[in-house]
Amino acid sequence: MQQKHSQINFFDYHDGNLIYDKKQCTIEDQENRMLNVSAMLIDMLVLFISIIFILLEKIASDYEALEWKYLFYYRTGMPEKKRRKNIYKEITMTSKVALITGMFIAAVMILVKILYKKMPVYWTKIYLAEAAVMIIGMTAIIMIIVRIAAWRSFKHSERRNKDE
């Protein structure tokens, strides 16, 4: 005796009846969702690492110009605290502009998804909270890494120009 609604009927290209068990379809759907989530996580990790390397490469490529600025500040008698502040501003400016632009684009994409999915208010709040935590967390991590790179760049310039 067959259970009612235990099968899903599909038709193949010859108009033949294909019968699939719902349990098997559910398992395959779960596997596909897990594969999609895994692929998204890998994509996010690769993108995050790429962002870090691009910013670090930008800092390294601008090092010579920053060293000239440091030397100028040093020779004009600017105090060390002010020199450090100006160099940090110069180095972190690029990442701040990129992150602010990225936050704006992410906010627009989040709103589009909320409107497209027509989620209930409860789930919208959860989704917004998770997105905010993710955006703030990634921004904080990126800024900490850039700040460390700025500190290293400043210390390297300081050591190199102490001889002069």
C-alpha positions in Angstrom: 0.0 0.0 0.0 1.4 3.3 -1.0 1.3 6.4 1.2 -0.6 9.4 -0.2 1.7 12.2 -1.3 4.9 10.3 -0.7 6.0 10.7 -4.3 6.5 13.6 -6.7 5.7 13.0 -10.4 7.9 14.5 -13.1 7.9 13.9 -16.8 11.0 13.2 -18.9 11.5 14.4 -22.4 9.6 11.5 -23.9 6.5 12.4 -21.7 7.2 9.4 -19.6 6.3 9.5 -15.9 9.3 9.7 -13.6 8.6 9.1 -10.0 10.9 10.4 -7.3 10.6 9.8 -3.6 10.1 13.0 -1.6 12.7 11.9 1.0 15.4 11.5 -1.6 14.5 14.9 -3.2 14.7 16.5 0.3 18.1 14.9 1.0 19.4 16.1 -2.4 18.0 19.6 -1.8 19.8 19.7 1.6 23.1 18.6 0.0 22.7 21.2 -2.7 22.1 23.9 -0.1 25.1 22.8 1.9 27.2 22.9 -1.2 26.0 26.4 -2.0 26.7 27.6 1.5 30.2 26.1 1.4 30.9 27.7 -2.0 29.7 31.1 -0.7 32.0 30.8 2.4 35.0 29.9 0.2 34.1 32.8 -2.1 33.9 35.2 0.9 37.2 33.9 2.3 39.0 34.3 -1.0 37.5 37.8 -1.5 38.6 38.8 2.0 42.1 37.6 1.5 42.3 39.3 -1.9 41.2 42.6 -0.3 43.9 42.3 2.4 46.6 41.6 -0.2 45.5 44.4 -2.5 45.5 46.9 0.4 48.9 45.7 1.6 50.3 45.9 -1.9 48.9 49.5 -2.2 50.7 50.4 1.0 53.9 48.8 -0.2 53.8 50.6 -3.6 53.1 53.9 -1.9 56.0 53.5 0.6 58.5 55.6 -1.3 56.2 58.6 -1.5 55.3 58.2 2.1 59.0 58.1 3.0 59.5 61.4 1.3 56.6 62.9 3.2 58.0 61.5 6.5 61.4 63.0 5.7 59.7 66.3 4.9 57.8 66.3 8.1 60.9 65.3 10.0 63.1 68.0 8.5 60.5 70.7 9.1 60.6 69.9 12.8 57.2 68.3 13.2 56.7 66.4 16.4 56.7 62.6 16.2 53.1 62.3 17.3 51.9 64.6 14.5 54.1 62.9 11.9 52.7 59.5 12.9 49.1 60.8 12.7 49.6 62.3 9.2 51.3 59.2 7.9 48.5 57.0 9.4 45.9 59.2 7.7 47.7 59.0 4.4 47.9 55.2 4.5 44.4 54.4 5.8 42.7 56.9 3.5 42.5 54.5 0.6 41.0 51.7 2.7 38.5 54.0 4.4 37.2 55.2 1.0 36.9 51.7 -0.3 35.2 50.4 2.9 32.7 53.3 3.0 31.8 52.7 -0.7 31.6 48.9 0.0 29.3 49.5 3.0 27.0 51.7 0.8 26.8 49.0 -1.9 26.2 46.3 0.7 23.4 48.3 2.3 21.7 48.7 -1.1 22.1 45.0 -1.9 20.7 44.0 1.5 17.7 46.3 1.0 17.1 44.9 -2.4 17.2 41.3 -1.0 14.8 42.2 1.8 12.3 43.8 -0.7 12.7 40.9 -3.2 12.2 38.1 -0.7 9.3 40.0 1.1 10.5 38.6 4.4 8.4 39.1 7.6 9.5 41.8 10.0 11.0 39.3 12.5 13.2 37.7 9.9 14.1 41.0 8.4 15.4 42.2 11.8 17.5 39.0 12.2 18.8 39.4 8.7 19.7 43.0 9.2 21.4 42.2 12.6 23.5 39.4 11.0 24.5 41.6 8.1 25.4 44.5 10.3 27.6 42.2 12.5 29.3 40.8 9.4 29.9 44.2 7.8 31.2 45.8 11.1 33.3 42.7 11.8 35.0 42.6 8.4 35.5 46.3 8.4 37.1 46.2 11.8 39.4 43.3 10.8 40.5 45.1 7.6 41.1 48.4 9.4 43.2 46.6 12.1 45.3 45.0 9.5 45.8 48.2 7.6 46.6 50.0 10.9 49.3 47.5 11.7 50.7 47.9 8.2 50.7 51.7 8.6 52.5 51.3 12.0 55.1 49.1 10.4 55.6 51.5 7.5 56.0 54.4 9.9 58.5 52.6 12.1 60.5 51.5 9.0 60.6 55.1 7.7 61.5 56.3 11.2 64.4 53.8 11.5 65.6 54.5 8.0 65.7 58.3 8.4 67.2 58.4 12.0 70.6 58.3 10.4 70.0 61.6 8.6 
